[in-house]
Amino acid sequence: MAHPKRKTSKQRRNKRRTHYVAEFPTLAVCSNCGTTIQYHHVCPNCGYYRGKLVIEQKGE
């Protein structure tokens, strides 16, 4: 196994990690109720996904 000859400095380590950035998820508008939702997810407000009822809401 290869062993490092010297400790990797913080600066060199951080340069390597510069592209590790959290990105905001792409958002869409629910076609049923109009709230903002994440793509490929069921709407938490109305329970619809791609125009079909997937989850029935309690009390409605």
C-alpha positions as CSV (number, residue, x, y, z in Angstrom):
1,M,0.0,0.0,0.0
2,A,1.1,3.5,-0.8
3,H,1.9,5.8,2.2
4,P,2.1,9.6,2.0
5,K,5.5,10.9,2.6
6,R,4.2,14.2,4.0
7,K,1.0,15.5,5.6
8,T,-1.3,17.0,3.1
9,S,-1.7,20.7,4.0
10,K,-5.1,22.2,4.7
11,Q,-4.7,24.5,1.7
12,R,-4.0,21.6,-0.7
13,R,-6.9,19.6,0.8
14,N,-9.3,22.5,0.5
15,K,-8.3,23.2,-3.1
16,R,-9.2,19.7,-4.0
17,R,-12.6,20.1,-2.4
18,T,-13.6,23.4,-4.0
19,H,-16.2,21.8,-6.3
20,Y,-18.1,20.0,-3.4
21,V,-20.9,22.5,-3.2
22,A,-24.5,21.9,-2.1
23,E,-27.0,22.9,-4.8
24,F,-30.6,24.1,-4.5
25,P,-33.1,21.5,-5.8
26,T,-34.9,22.4,-9.0
27,L,-38.4,23.5,-8.2
28,A,-41.7,23.3,-10.1
29,V,-45.2,24.5,-9.6
30,C,-47.9,21.9,-8.7
31,S,-50.4,21.6,-11.5
32,N,-53.3,21.0,-9.1
33,C,-52.9,23.6,-6.3
34,G,-50.1,25.9,-7.6
35,T,-47.7,25.5,-4.7
36,T,-43.9,25.2,-5.2
37,I,-42.7,21.6,-5.1
38,Q,-39.5,19.7,-5.9
39,Y,-39.4,17.8,-9.2
40,H,-40.4,14.1,-9.1
41,H,-42.0,14.5,-5.7
42,V,-45.6,14.2,-4.5
43,C,-47.1,17.6,-3.6
44,P,-47.2,17.7,0.2
45,N,-50.1,20.2,0.1
46,C,-52.6,18.4,-2.0
47,G,-51.1,14.9,-2.5
48,Y,-51.1,15.0,-6.3
49,Y,-48.3,13.8,-8.6
50,R,-48.4,14.5,-12.3
51,G,-52.1,15.2,-12.2
52,K,-53.1,12.1,-10.3
53,L,-54.1,11.7,-6.7
54,V,-51.4,9.6,-5.0
55,I,-51.9,10.4,-1.3
56,E,-55.3,11.1,0.3
57,Q,-55.2,14.0,2.8
58,K,-56.8,13.5,6.2
59,G,-59.9,15.6,6.9
60,E,-60.7,16.5,3.3
